[in-house]
Amino acid sequence: MCLAENAARLASLGPAGIDLNFGCPANVVNRHGGGAALLNEPETILAIVTAVRRAVPAHMPVSAKMRLGYSDDSRAIECALAIADGGADELVVHARTKTQAYKPPAYWDRIVDIRAVVNIPVVANGEIWTVDDAPAAAKPRVVTC
Ligand SMILES: Cc1cc2nc3c(=O)[nH]c(=O)nc-3n(C[C@H](O)[C@H](O)[C@H](O)COP(=O)(O)O)c2cc1C
């Protein structure tokens, strides 16, 4: 797999870690099956992360970034589990789909759902502008009626 070969080459240059981007929304990337397009194929994400993890020295962190999905967030948990099960050390979640692009809001509640099922650190990303936003992005919203 090209990604694993490239990761091994990168690792030989001595980086702090290898980061995989399953969040890129650029059409030029997505139409070739890269970035957020892979969020429609959690099984491919699992294969990629597994192959990259194996290709990189064990002491070197492998991290990954994802969005919540391509056109909807129905497979967000599957994608997050694929990343964790593939052996990633850390997961960054940009809490929007590709279709949502960079439009507010970011759906931080879904980050909480993901944190509940994966066994690796999860970093919240998206629409965090103030010091107060940061803890809010990491906690379930309290809904009052
Ligand atoms: C012009 C632009 C370029 C970006 N390039 C990258 C990138 O190379 N890698 C990456 O992981 N995220 C990239 N992002 C996404 C941001 O890191 C971040 O996930 C996104 O903007 C959501 O955070 P925000 O709501 O605070 O903007 C880019 C965003 C923008 C607007």
Ligand as a Chemical Component Dictionary entry (heavy atoms), coordinates in Angstrom:
data_LIG
# 
_chem_comp.id                   LIG 
_chem_comp.type                 NON-POLYMER 
_chem_comp.pdbx_formal_charge   0 
_chem_comp.three_letter_code    LIG 
# 
loop_
_chem_comp_atom.comp_id 
_chem_comp_atom.atom_id 
_chem_comp_atom.alt_atom_id 
_chem_comp_atom.type_symbol 
_chem_comp_atom.charge 
_chem_comp_atom.model_Cartn_x 
_chem_comp_atom.model_Cartn_y 
_chem_comp_atom.model_Cartn_z 
_chem_comp_atom.pdbx_ordinal 
LIG C1  C1  C 0 -7.442  27.033 4.343  1  
LIG C2  C2  C 0 -7.492  25.848 5.264  2  
LIG C3  C3  C 0 -6.517  24.872 5.152  3  
LIG C4  C4  C 0 -6.522  23.742 5.984  4  
LIG N1  N1  N 0 -5.550  22.795 5.854  5  
LIG C5  C5  C 0 -5.549  21.732 6.683  6  
LIG C6  C6  C 0 -4.554  20.736 6.583  7  
LIG O1  O1  O 0 -3.631  20.814 5.776  8  
LIG N2  N2  N 0 -4.613  19.679 7.433  9  
LIG C7  C7  C 0 -5.601  19.560 8.352  10 
LIG O2  O2  O 0 -5.634  18.584 9.115  11 
LIG N3  N3  N 0 -6.576  20.497 8.473  12 
LIG C8  C8  C 0 -6.565  21.568 7.665  13 
LIG N4  N4  N 0 -7.548  22.504 7.777  14 
LIG C9  C9  C 0 -8.631  22.320 8.755  15 
LIG C10 C10 C 0 -8.344  23.009 10.078 16 
LIG O3  O3  O 0 -7.157  22.486 10.667 17 
LIG C11 C11 C 0 -9.499  22.762 11.080 18 
LIG O4  O4  O 0 -9.701  21.377 11.237 19 
LIG C12 C12 C 0 -10.791 23.385 10.561 20 
LIG O5  O5  O 0 -10.570 24.684 10.070 21 
LIG C13 C13 C 0 -11.859 23.370 11.658 22 
LIG O6  O6  O 0 -11.558 24.256 12.680 23 
LIG P1  P1  P 0 -12.270 25.725 12.757 24 
LIG O7  O7  O 0 -13.761 25.499 12.851 25 
LIG O8  O8  O 0 -11.676 26.306 13.989 26 
LIG O9  O9  O 0 -11.889 26.447 11.498 27 
LIG C14 C14 C 0 -7.547  23.625 6.960  28 
LIG C15 C15 C 0 -8.525  24.623 7.078  29 
LIG C16 C16 C 0 -8.511  25.725 6.245  30 
LIG C17 C17 C 0 -9.591  26.773 6.385  31 
# 
loop_
_chem_comp_bond.comp_id 
_chem_comp_bond.atom_id_1 
_chem_comp_bond.atom_id_2 
_chem_comp_bond.value_order 
_chem_comp_bond.pdbx_ordinal 
LIG C1  C2  SING 1  
LIG C2  C3  SING 2  
LIG C2  C16 DOUB 3  
LIG C3  C4  DOUB 4  
LIG C4  N1  SING 5  
LIG C4  C14 SING 6  
LIG N1  C5  DOUB 7  
LIG C5  C6  SING 8  
LIG C5  C8  SING 9  
LIG C6  O1  DOUB 10 
LIG C6  N2  SING 11 
LIG N2  C7  SING 12 
LIG C7  O2  DOUB 13 
LIG C7  N3  SING 14 
LIG N3  C8  DOUB 15 
LIG C8  N4  SING 16 
LIG N4  C9  SING 17 
LIG N4  C14 SING 18 
LIG C9  C10 SING 19 
LIG C10 O3  SING 20 
LIG C10 C11 SING 21 
LIG C11 O4  SING 22 
LIG C11 C12 SING 23 
LIG C12 O5  SING 24 
LIG C12 C13 SING 25 
LIG C13 O6  SING 26 
LIG O6  P1  SING 27 
LIG P1  O7  DOUB 28 
LIG P1  O8  SING 29 
LIG P1  O9  SING 30 
LIG C14 C15 DOUB 31 
LIG C15 C16 SING 32 
LIG C16 C17 SING 33 
# 
